[in-house]
Amino acid sequence: MNYLQAFAISASGMAVEKMRVDVTAANLANAYSTRAADGGTFRAQRVVSAERAGGFESLLRGAQVVELQPVDAPPRLAFEPGHPDADDRGYVAYPGISPVSEMVALLTAQRAYEANVAALNAAKAMALKTLELGR
């Protein structure tokens, strides 16, 4: 395996984890919103990733985002009779997003991103050392 393949593997992993961080940040930002852009209740999403399809050679090229999958969590009801989005009983439906679970997902994505950066730096250091030996 050449160094460009190692760089590509790490880069694809970093791209997947960046997408995971972006989606998790959007989930956290909308945890207390009552409406989505389409007028309904916001639904949290998760990134589904997998290795690149194909033979063994393509597996050496890293990961990819397969889809953004909505999370099927029931809405969280809060009794707020003065809220403009309250129903006839006075309850407001907030997205079923757990800030604790989202923070765990955020930290996991951050650590995975850092691991990919460490692998990229190791490959870069090996490439530089090889160039030094070739002098």
ZAPA-189953 format. One line per field, with one value per atom (N, C-alpha, C): residue number from 0; residue in three letters; atom name; x, y, z. Coordinates in Angstrom, 3 decimals. Layout:
// ZAPA-189953
resi = c(NUM; ...)
resn = c(ALA; ...)
name = c(CA; ...)
px = c(X; ...)
py = c(Y; ...)
pz = c(Z; ...)
END
This chain:
// ZAPA-189953
resi = c(0; 0; 0; 1; 1; 1; 2; 2; 2; 3; 3; 3; 4; 4; 4; 5; 5; 5; 6; 6; 6; 7; 7; 7; 8; 8; 8; 9; 9; 9; 10; 10; 10; 11; 11; 11; 12; 12; 12; 13; 13; 13; 14; 14; 14; 15; 15; 15; 16; 16; 16; 17; 17; 17; 18; 18; 18; 19; 19; 19; 20; 20; 20; 21; 21; 21; 22; 22; 22; 23; 23; 23; 24; 24; 24; 25; 25; 25; 26; 26; 26; 27; 27; 27; 28; 28; 28; 29; 29; 29; 30; 30; 30; 31; 31; 31; 32; 32; 32; 33; 33; 33; 34; 34; 34; 35; 35; 35; 36; 36; 36; 37; 37; 37; 38; 38; 38; 39; 39; 39; 40; 40; 40; 41; 41; 41; 42; 42; 42; 43; 43; 43; 44; 44; 44; 45; 45; 45; 46; 46; 46; 47; 47; 47; 48; 48; 48; 49; 49; 49; 50; 50; 50; 51; 51; 51; 52; 52; 52; 53; 53; 53; 54; 54; 54; 55; 55; 55; 56; 56; 56; 57; 57; 57; 58; 58; 58; 59; 59; 59; 60; 60; 60; 61; 61; 61; 62; 62; 62; 63; 63; 63; 64; 64; 64; 65; 65; 65; 66; 66; 66; 67; 67; 67; 68; 68; 68; 69; 69; 69; 70; 70; 70; 71; 71; 71; 72; 72; 72; 73; 73; 73; 74; 74; 74; 75; 75; 75; 76; 76; 76; 77; 77; 77; 78; 78; 78; 79; 79; 79; 80; 80; 80; 81; 81; 81; 82; 82; 82; 83; 83; 83; 84; 84; 84; 85; 85; 85; 86; 86; 86; 87; 87; 87; 88; 88; 88; 89; 89; 89; 90; 90; 90; 91; 91; 91; 92; 92; 92; 93; 93; 93; 94; 94; 94; 95; 95; 95; 96; 96; 96; 97; 97; 97; 98; 98; 98; 99; 99; 99; 100; 100; 100; 101; 101; 101; 102; 102; 102; 103; 103; 103; 104; 104; 104; 105; 105; 105; 106; 106; 106; 107; 107; 107; 108; 108; 108; 109; 109; 109; 110; 110; 110; 111; 111; 111; 112; 112; 112; 113; 113; 113; 114; 114; 114; 115; 115; 115; 116; 116; 116; 117; 117; 117; 118; 118; 118; 119; 119; 119; 120; 120; 120; 121; 121; 121; 122; 122; 122; 123; 123; 123; 124; 124; 124; 125; 125; 125; 126; 126; 126; 127; 127; 127; 128; 128; 128; 129; 129; 129; 130; 130; 130; 131; 131; 131; 132; 132; 132; 133; 133; 133; 134; 134; 134)
resn = c(MET; MET; MET; ASN; ASN; ASN; TYR; TYR; TYR; LEU; LEU; LEU; GLN; GLN; GLN; ALA; ALA; ALA; PHE; PHE; PHE; ALA; ALA; ALA; ILE; ILE; ILE; SER; SER; SER; ALA; ALA; ALA; SER; SER; SER; GLY; GLY; GLY; MET; MET; MET; ALA; ALA; ALA; VAL; VAL; VAL; GLU; GLU; GLU; LYS; LYS; LYS; MET; MET; MET; ARG; ARG; ARG; VAL; VAL; VAL; ASP; ASP; ASP; VAL; VAL; VAL; THR; THR; THR; ALA; ALA; ALA; ALA; ALA; ALA; ASN; ASN; ASN; LEU; LEU; LEU; ALA; ALA; ALA; ASN; ASN; ASN; ALA; ALA; ALA; TYR; TYR; TYR; SER; SER; SER; THR; THR; THR; ARG; ARG; ARG; ALA; ALA; ALA; ALA; ALA; ALA; ASP; ASP; ASP; GLY; GLY; GLY; GLY; GLY; GLY; THR; THR; THR; PHE; PHE; PHE; ARG; ARG; ARG; ALA; ALA; ALA; GLN; GLN; GLN; ARG; ARG; ARG; VAL; VAL; VAL; VAL; VAL; VAL; SER; SER; SER; ALA; ALA; ALA; GLU; GLU; GLU; ARG; ARG; ARG; ALA; ALA; ALA; GLY; GLY; GLY; GLY; GLY; GLY; PHE; PHE; PHE; GLU; GLU; GLU; SER; SER; SER; LEU; LEU; LEU; LEU; LEU; LEU; ARG; ARG; ARG; GLY; GLY; GLY; ALA; ALA; ALA; GLN; GLN; GLN; VAL; VAL; VAL; VAL; VAL; VAL; GLU; GLU; GLU; LEU; LEU; LEU; GLN; GLN; GLN; PRO; PRO; PRO; VAL; VAL; VAL; ASP; ASP; ASP; ALA; ALA; ALA; PRO; PRO; PRO; PRO; PRO; PRO; ARG; ARG; ARG; LEU; LEU; LEU; ALA; ALA; ALA; PHE; PHE; PHE; GLU; GLU; GLU; PRO; PRO; PRO; GLY; GLY; GLY; HIS; HIS; HIS; PRO; PRO; PRO; ASP; ASP; ASP; ALA; ALA; ALA; ASP; ASP; ASP; ASP; ASP; ASP; ARG; ARG; ARG; GLY; GLY; GLY; TYR; TYR; TYR; VAL; VAL; VAL; ALA; ALA; ALA; TYR; TYR; TYR; PRO; PRO; PRO; GLY; GLY; GLY; ILE; ILE; ILE; SER; SER; SER; PRO; PRO; PRO; VAL; VAL; VAL; SER; SER; SER; GLU; GLU; GLU; MET; MET; MET; VAL; VAL; VAL; ALA; ALA; ALA; LEU; LEU; LEU; LEU; LEU; LEU; THR; THR; THR; ALA; ALA; ALA; GLN; GLN; GLN; ARG; ARG; ARG; ALA; ALA; ALA; TYR; TYR; TYR; GLU; GLU; GLU; ALA; ALA; ALA; ASN; ASN; ASN; VAL; VAL; VAL; ALA; ALA; ALA; ALA; ALA; ALA; LEU; LEU; LEU; ASN; ASN; ASN; ALA; ALA; ALA; ALA; ALA; ALA; LYS; LYS; LYS; ALA; ALA; ALA; MET; MET; MET; ALA; ALA; ALA; LEU; LEU; LEU; LYS; LYS; LYS; THR; THR; THR; LEU; LEU; LEU; GLU; GLU; GLU; LEU; LEU; LEU; GLY; GLY; GLY; ARG; ARG; ARG)
name = c(N; CA; C; N; CA; C; N; CA; C; N; CA; C; N; CA; C; N; CA; C; N; CA; C; N; CA; C; N; CA; C; N; CA; C; N; CA; C; N; CA; C; N; CA; C; N; CA; C; N; CA; C; N; CA; C; N; CA; C; N; CA; C; N; CA; C; N; CA; C; N; CA; C; N; CA; C; N; CA; C; N; CA; C; N; CA; C; N; CA; C; N; CA; C; N; CA; C; N; CA; C; N; CA; C; N; CA; C; N; CA; C; N; CA; C; N; CA; C; N; CA; C; N; CA; C; N; CA; C; N; CA; C; N; CA; C; N; CA; C; N; CA; C; N; CA; C; N; CA; C; N; CA; C; N; CA; C; N; CA; C; N; CA; C; N; CA; C; N; CA; C; N; CA; C; N; CA; C; N; CA; C; N; CA; C; N; CA; C; N; CA; C; N; CA; C; N; CA; C; N; CA; C; N; CA; C; N; CA; C; N; CA; C; N; CA; C; N; CA; C; N; CA; C; N; CA; C; N; CA; C; N; CA; C; N; CA; C; N; CA; C; N; CA; C; N; CA; C; N; CA; C; N; CA; C; N; CA; C; N; CA; C; N; CA; C; N; CA; C; N; CA; C; N; CA; C; N; CA; C; N; CA; C; N; CA; C; N; CA; C; N; CA; C; N; CA; C; N; CA; C; N; CA; C; N; CA; C; N; CA; C; N; CA; C; N; CA; C; N; CA; C; N; CA; C; N; CA; C; N; CA; C; N; CA; C; N; CA; C; N; CA; C; N; CA; C; N; CA; C; N; CA; C; N; CA; C; N; CA; C; N; CA; C; N; CA; C; N; CA; C; N; CA; C; N; CA; C; N; CA; C; N; CA; C; N; CA; C; N; CA; C; N; CA; C; N; CA; C; N; CA; C; N; CA; C; N; CA; C; N; CA; C; N; CA; C; N; CA; C; N; CA; C; N; CA; C; N; CA; C; N; CA; C; N; CA; C; N; CA; C; N; CA; C; N; CA; C; N; CA; C; N; CA; C; N; CA; C; N; CA; C; N; CA; C; N; CA; C; N; CA; C)
px = c(0.859; 0.000; 0.900; 0.609; 1.415; 0.855; 1.594; 1.207; -0.039; -0.257; -1.459; -2.726; -2.665; -3.817; -4.045; -2.966; -3.091; -3.690; -3.269; -3.827; -5.318; -5.679; -7.078; -7.966; -7.459; -8.235; -8.510; -7.466; -7.645; -8.558; -8.408; -9.242; -10.710; -10.996; -12.396; -12.980; -12.180; -12.642; -12.916; -12.046; -12.264; -13.515; -13.783; -14.980; -16.247; -16.234; -17.402; -17.616; -16.556; -16.701; -17.090; -16.638; -17.068; -18.561; -19.064; -20.500; -21.252; -20.693; -21.319; -21.390; -20.316; -20.298; -21.334; -21.411; -22.371; -23.814; -24.125; -25.493; -25.821; -24.870; -25.095; -25.283; -24.514; -24.673; -26.054; -26.529; -27.879; -28.929; -28.728; -29.668; -29.698; -28.520; -28.467; -29.080; -28.833; -29.370; -30.893; -31.474; -32.929; -33.617; -32.906; -33.482; -34.675; -34.713; -35.806; -36.604; -36.523; -37.337; -38.676; -39.696; -41.018; -41.441; -40.737; -41.113; -39.868; -40.014; -38.951; -39.240; -38.388; -38.566; -39.848; -40.257; -41.470; -42.741; -42.611; -43.771; -44.066; -43.512; -43.720; -42.709; -42.675; -41.714; -40.368; -39.302; -37.951; -37.676; -37.038; -36.638; -35.124; -34.552; -33.099; -32.662; -31.412; -30.878; -29.585; -29.252; -27.999; -27.321; -26.003; -25.220; -24.976; -25.284; -24.994; -23.821; -22.731; -21.540; -21.163; -20.383; -19.918; -18.646; -17.995; -16.823; -17.281; -16.394; -16.738; -16.996; -18.027; -18.419; -17.403; -17.307; -16.407; -15.526; -14.468; -13.550; -12.591; -11.586; -10.608; -9.854; -9.532; -8.773; -9.541; -10.869; -11.642; -11.815; -11.680; -11.766; -10.598; -9.515; -8.364; -8.535; -9.654; -9.864; -10.743; -11.145; -11.806; -13.286; -13.920; -15.331; -16.123; -17.425; -18.308; -19.603; -20.287; -21.598; -22.613; -23.390; -24.396; -25.696; -26.149; -27.396; -27.507; -28.426; -28.831; -30.159; -30.176; -31.356; -32.066; -33.374; -34.091; -34.250; -34.182; -34.329; -35.809; -36.302; -37.716; -37.857; -37.843; -38.032; -39.330; -40.152; -41.402; -41.112; -41.975; -41.738; -41.850; -41.131; -41.160; -42.225; -43.219; -44.301; -44.006; -44.182; -43.981; -45.242; -45.694; -46.899; -46.542; -46.912; -46.670; -47.898; -48.946; -50.199; -50.106; -49.158; -49.033; -48.192; -47.618; -46.756; -47.607; -47.164; -47.971; -48.154; -47.290; -47.418; -48.064; -48.645; -49.293; -50.577; -50.859; -52.105; -53.269; -54.449; -55.635; -55.558; -54.679; -54.504; -53.374; -52.644; -51.572; -50.196; -50.051; -48.762; -48.074; -46.776; -45.948; -45.106; -45.065; -44.282; -42.888; -41.895; -40.497; -39.914; -38.864; -38.258; -37.756; -37.821; -37.358; -35.846; -35.158; -33.694; -33.152; -32.248; -31.582; -30.250; -30.117; -28.842; -27.654; -27.873; -26.780; -26.324; -27.270; -26.918; -26.237; -26.697; -26.082; -24.658; -24.413; -23.057; -22.128; -22.650; -21.852; -21.510; -22.492; -22.244; -21.216; -21.300; -20.353; -18.940; -18.788; -17.464; -16.902; -17.763; -17.322; -16.813; -17.550; -17.128; -15.828; -15.691; -14.463; -13.259; -13.414; -12.307; -11.963; -12.972; -12.713; -12.000; -12.382; -11.701; -10.241; -10.002; -8.632; -7.812; -8.430; -7.715; -7.319; -8.193; -7.859; -6.747; -6.751; -5.662; -4.341; -4.380; -3.160; -2.637; -3.539; -3.112; -2.519; -3.119; -2.600; -1.212; -1.040; 0.261; 1.318; 0.933; 1.881; 2.312; 1.356; 1.699; 2.598; 2.300; 3.130; 4.547; 4.661; 5.981; 6.770; 6.092; 6.781; 7.240; 6.413; 6.790; 8.002; 8.005; 9.140; 10.412; 10.268; 11.433; 11.973; 11.102; 11.537; 12.297; 11.826; 12.533; 13.925; 14.022; 15.321; 16.289; 15.785; 16.653; 17.133; 16.352; 16.693; 17.705; 18.099; 19.063; 20.423)
py = c(-1.177; 0.000; 1.234; 2.165; 3.380; 4.409; 5.476; 6.476; 7.245; 7.402; 8.113; 7.359; 6.013; 5.236; 5.420; 5.449; 5.666; 7.038; 8.039; 9.380; 9.392; 8.674; 8.627; 7.932; 6.878; 6.172; 7.096; 7.766; 8.685; 9.845; 10.367; 11.495; 11.093; 9.899; 9.474; 9.281; 8.756; 8.620; 9.968; 10.944; 12.282; 12.919; 12.681; 13.239; 12.649; 11.350; 10.707; 11.270; 11.387; 11.888; 13.359; 14.140; 15.539; 15.608; 14.747; 14.704; 14.314; 13.359; 12.939; 14.102; 14.884; 16.048; 17.081; 17.337; 18.313; 17.901; 16.632; 16.143; 16.182; 15.801; 15.843; 17.275; 18.205; 19.617; 20.129; 19.713; 20.105; 19.520; 18.289; 17.678; 18.457; 18.801; 19.571; 20.956; 21.580; 22.919; 22.919; 21.806; 21.739; 20.966; 20.690; 19.911; 20.616; 21.925; 22.674; 23.476; 23.076; 23.738; 23.013; 23.759; 23.145; 22.860; 23.443; 23.225; 23.026; 22.143; 21.954; 22.853; 22.828; 23.667; 23.314; 22.037; 21.614; 21.858; 22.413; 22.717; 21.668; 20.458; 19.398; 19.496; 18.474; 18.412; 17.948; 18.570; 18.186; 16.757; 15.985; 14.615; 14.527; 14.005; 13.833; 12.860; 12.992; 12.121; 11.481; 10.365; 9.676; 9.405; 9.441; 9.143; 7.638; 7.047; 5.631; 5.584; 4.953; 4.875; 3.418; 3.189; 1.843; 1.950; 0.819; 0.818; 0.990; 1.446; 1.649; 0.304; 0.239; -1.017; -1.448; -2.740; -3.277; -4.356; -4.657; -5.712; -5.249; -6.096; -5.822; -4.525; -4.267; -3.059; -1.792; -1.801; -0.610; -0.452; -1.551; -1.444; -0.644; -0.612; 0.148; 1.638; 2.037; 3.453; 4.132; 3.445; 4.102; 3.900; 4.878; 4.812; 5.860; 5.718; 6.695; 6.782; 7.909; 8.078; 7.419; 6.503; 5.796; 6.582; 7.027; 7.783; 8.512; 9.463; 10.097; 9.464; 8.803; 8.052; 8.793; 9.064; 9.722; 8.789; 9.350; 8.589; 8.560; 7.373; 7.234; 7.331; 8.540; 8.786; 9.566; 9.163; 9.904; 11.322; 12.262; 13.636; 13.745; 14.707; 14.980; 16.049; 15.752; 16.700; 17.497; 18.810; 19.702; 20.542; 20.654; 21.431; 22.908; 23.626; 25.061; 25.676; 25.927; 26.384; 27.739; 28.577; 29.885; 29.876; 28.762; 28.659; 28.702; 29.417; 29.503; 28.158; 27.188; 25.882; 24.838; 25.260; 24.313; 23.784; 22.505; 21.918; 22.347; 21.789; 22.202; 21.821; 20.877; 20.511; 21.309; 22.129; 22.956; 22.333; 21.245; 20.570; 20.971; 21.168; 21.483; 20.244; 19.861; 18.693; 19.144; 18.739; 18.990; 17.705; 17.820; 16.601; 15.678; 14.398; 13.402; 13.249; 14.329; 14.346; 14.382; 13.469; 13.456; 14.193; 15.351; 16.074; 15.247; 14.377; 13.543; 12.560; 11.904; 10.966; 11.677; 12.878; 13.639; 14.056; 14.410; 14.773; 13.559; 12.380; 11.160; 10.898; 11.057; 10.875; 11.890; 13.116; 14.158; 13.823; 13.373; 13.009; 11.788; 10.835; 9.651; 10.036; 10.898; 11.355; 12.140; 12.946; 13.724; 12.808; 11.784; 10.847; 10.055; 9.662; 8.938; 9.844; 11.108; 12.069; 12.198; 12.326; 12.441; 11.195; 10.021; 8.789; 8.796; 9.288; 9.388; 10.399; 11.493; 12.477; 11.851; 11.070; 10.412; 9.424; 8.674; 7.734; 8.483; 9.601; 10.415; 10.946; 11.432; 11.945; 10.844; 9.631; 8.515; 8.161; 8.125; 7.834; 8.928; 10.165; 11.277; 11.178; 10.831; 10.693; 9.557; 8.444; 7.336; 7.737; 8.490; 8.938; 9.867; 10.776; 11.693; 10.943; 9.958; 9.162; 8.382; 7.864; 7.146; 8.070; 9.297; 10.261; 10.587; 10.658; 10.937; 9.787; 8.551; 7.385; 7.316; 7.838; 7.771; 8.814; 9.695; 10.742; 10.212)
pz = c(0.000; 0.000; 0.000; -0.883; -0.915; 0.070; 0.243; 1.235; 0.830; -0.463; -0.912; -0.513; -0.545; -0.097; 1.404; 2.177; 3.620; 3.896; 3.141; 3.307; 2.941; 1.868; 1.422; 2.447; 3.075; 4.087; 5.271; 5.748; 6.875; 6.509; 5.305; 4.877; 4.794; 4.304; 4.222; 5.617; 6.536; 7.917; 8.561; 8.283; 8.833; 8.238; 6.960; 6.328; 6.943; 7.211; 7.834; 9.233; 10.005; 11.377; 11.409; 10.430; 10.356; 10.099; 9.214; 8.953; 10.223; 10.982; 12.241; 13.227; 13.318; 14.218; 13.757; 12.453; 11.929; 12.219; 12.011; 12.244; 13.731; 14.569; 16.014; 16.501; 15.945; 16.311; 15.900; 14.738; 14.308; 15.241; 15.680; 16.626; 17.932; 18.439; 19.694; 19.532; 18.396; 18.162; 18.101; 17.675; 17.535; 18.657; 19.736; 20.837; 21.481; 21.423; 22.047; 21.026; 19.766; 18.754; 18.642; 18.333; 18.253; 16.823; 15.856; 14.462; 13.613; 12.623; 11.634; 10.440; 9.458; 8.277; 7.522; 7.587; 6.891; 7.709; 8.903; 9.729; 10.781; 10.638; 11.625; 12.750; 13.576; 14.664; 14.122; 14.580; 14.156; 14.596; 13.707; 14.033; 13.977; 15.032; 15.069; 13.987; 13.562; 12.526; 13.005; 12.393; 12.641; 11.304; 11.310; 10.116; 10.071; 8.935; 8.709; 7.744; 8.185; 7.340; 7.135; 6.088; 5.768; 4.947; 4.780; 3.908; 2.470; 1.643; 0.240; -0.414; -1.232; -1.861; -2.906; -3.094; -4.113; -3.539; -4.233; -3.826; -2.751; -2.512; -1.466; -1.715; -2.952; -3.296; -2.915; -3.111; -2.772; -1.265; -0.504; 0.955; 1.512; 0.772; 1.226; 1.010; 0.452; 0.178; 1.203; 2.242; 3.350; 3.485; 4.118; 4.478; 3.717; 3.787; 3.159; 3.956; 3.817; 4.428; 3.508; 4.063; 3.271; 3.241; 4.414; 4.485; 5.815; 5.849; 7.101; 7.479; 8.616; 9.025; 10.157; 10.005; 11.097; 12.297; 13.472; 14.709; 15.076; 15.346; 15.724; 17.236; 17.740; 19.168; 19.341; 20.289; 20.488; 20.961; 20.610; 21.055; 22.578; 23.101; 24.540; 24.766; 25.583; 25.839; 27.103; 27.010; 28.150; 28.318; 29.556; 29.836; 29.882; 28.809; 28.687; 28.028; 28.802; 28.195; 27.496; 27.834; 27.194; 25.925; 25.574; 24.397; 23.128; 22.092; 20.855; 20.143; 20.386; 19.744; 20.643; 21.738; 22.654; 22.028; 22.323; 21.820; 22.712; 22.481; 23.236; 24.716; 25.080; 26.490; 27.148; 26.368; 26.913; 26.810; 26.077; 25.938; 24.637; 24.735; 23.574; 23.269; 21.996; 21.575; 21.129; 21.900; 21.554; 20.970; 20.169; 19.608; 20.717; 20.463; 21.439; 21.403; 21.655; 21.605; 23.024; 23.323; 24.623; 24.492; 25.135; 25.042; 25.536; 26.502; 27.011; 25.935; 25.271; 24.199; 23.039; 22.738; 21.654; 22.008; 23.251; 23.666; 23.618; 23.981; 23.875; 22.406; 21.517; 20.079; 19.575; 20.077; 19.679; 20.132; 21.355; 21.864; 21.140; 20.822; 20.082; 18.696; 18.022; 16.692; 16.786; 17.813; 17.991; 18.193; 19.011; 19.263; 17.999; 17.236; 15.992; 14.991; 14.938; 14.063; 14.480; 15.788; 16.296; 15.967; 16.013; 15.663; 14.193; 13.330; 11.910; 11.669; 12.410; 12.290; 12.746; 13.821; 14.299; 13.262; 12.614; 11.572; 10.383; 10.011; 8.915; 9.251; 10.468; 10.889; 10.935; 11.339; 11.359; 9.941; 9.002; 7.609; 7.034; 7.399; 6.921; 7.486; 8.766; 9.379; 8.733; 8.411; 7.745; 6.353; 5.640; 4.294; 4.362; 5.326; 5.476; 5.866; 6.737; 7.140; 5.954; 5.106; 3.919; 2.982; 2.845; 1.993; 2.571; 3.885; 4.520; 4.277; 4.342; 4.133; 2.697; 1.763; 0.355; -0.079; 0.795; 0.413; 0.160)
END
